[in-house]
Amino acid sequence: YQRRVRGSAVMKVLFAVFLLFCVLVQAKDFTLFSVNIPCNDGTPAGYYFRAGERTSRWVIRLQGGGWCWDQPSCESRLKYSPYWTTSKFLKPTMNDTDTVYGVAHGGVLSSDPKINPGFYNANQVYLWYCSSDSFSGNRTASSETFGWHFRGKDILTTIINHLKTQTPSILSATEILVTGDSAGGVATLSNVEYIKDLLSLKAEVKYRAYVDAGWFLDIPAYGDYDFTFQMCAKNLRKNWYVIYNQDCMDHYKGEEWHCFHAQYVVPFIKTPLIFHEFQTDAANLGFDGLSGSVSQWNATGRAFAVNFRQTMLRLTANIDYIFLPNCVKHEVEDSNLFSTIHINGKVFSEVLAEWFDAANPPEMRYLDTCTDFNCNPDCN
């Protein structure tokens, strides 16, 4: 009988340990929350949340994934990247290695301190992108939108308000980083001041933003290519009623499309910013008409890419906090490049953590001075 009692006690302890293990594992997973605002296809928008041990530090990531700006581009988007028009592929939980329809996540959402030293144990919020408008559109579905919803601004607003009720500890946060990559970088520039207002933050809260691959240059296209980012910005505003940074739009009244571009909107943003941008951004070049690998470019294409790089360096020359590797790549949030590309012995994940931790960070400009394409040895 005593052996049975002792055995039962041991089993209870082992079961308790197992439950604790399950809780700890679950704590490392993201949980999906849905809100009652539609994605492009009418499915409910959503976001993932993972509670961190560092309860007063938060990171809010606005996922990127390009745009569509008229019916043909939206039909192409639905064909080639349908996961950015809907929530139907989203999983109820997600860990660091899970993908959604092949889309990975990492960077500031990693729970590995080696990869993400500044935010691995922060509260992490991941807004899934399903509105094709950089979380900035303001148009309901109609025949003029071929039945699609472009409600990105409402999605963002509703998610932040949902956070305030579901996880009210965000209202007592002392440190918040807002970030986004690519189209999410444009979303960050457009919405970082708006999010601050929604949260009604006190002056003493450390509130900063990190923009990854958000510099889409206002330059002519390559050759006779019929796309420019200026055209994209104008059509997003005209067709989906996109709302960019309000101070910038007030300044460029009647030509609000300017505020899509970092080169015009940055002076109007009060929140401290840090940027990661590749000097020869592959998505910029591809959208501008220069696609393929460097080895496939002819002399004219190479000259276009050189001019692009020189323009990027010129436009970012007065940015105090920026990491500029000379690679033909695009964004680092969904790859290991966040913590593997070195400039002057530093990787960006370390620079980001040091910048955010410092009360008054000194100038941090890390840029490759080599000039060949992909000349940083870590590019590949």
Sequence and secondary structure as in RCSB ss.txt:
>XXXX:A:sequence
YQRRVRGSAVMKVLFAVFLLFCVLVQAKDFTLFSVNIPCNDGTPAGYYFRAGERTSRWVIRLQGGGWCWDQPSCE
SRLKYSPYWTTSKFLKPTMNDTDTVYGVAHGGVLSSDPKINPGFYNANQVYLWYCSSDSFSGNRTASSETFGWHF
RGKDILTTIINHLKTQTPSILSATEILVTGDSAGGVATLSNVEYIKDLLSLKAEVKYRAYVDAGWFLDIPAYGDY
DFTFQMCAKNLRKNWYVIYNQDCMDHYKGEEWHCFHAQYVVPFIKTPLIFHEFQTDAANLGFDGLSGSVSQWNAT
GRAFAVNFRQTMLRLTANIDYIFLPNCVKHEVEDSNLFSTIHINGKVFSEVLAEWFDAANPPEMRYLDTCTDFNC
NPDCN
>XXXX:A:secstr
 HHHHHHHHHHHHHHHHHHHHHHHHHHTSEEEEEEEEE TTSSEEEEEEE  SEEEEEEEEE       SHHHHH
HHHHH GGGS STT  SEE TT  BTTB   GGG   TTT TTTTTEEEEEE   SSSTT   B   GGGTT  B
 HHHHHHHHHHHHHHHSGGGGG SEEEEEEETHHHHHHHHHHHHHHHHHT  TTSEEEEEEES        STT 
S  HHHHHHHHHHHH     HHHHHHTTT GGGGGSHHHHGGG  S EEEE  TT HHHHHHTT  S GGG  HH
HHHHHHHHHHHHHHHTTT SEEEE   S   STTSGGGGT EETTEEHHHHHHHHHH SS   EEEE    STT 
STT  
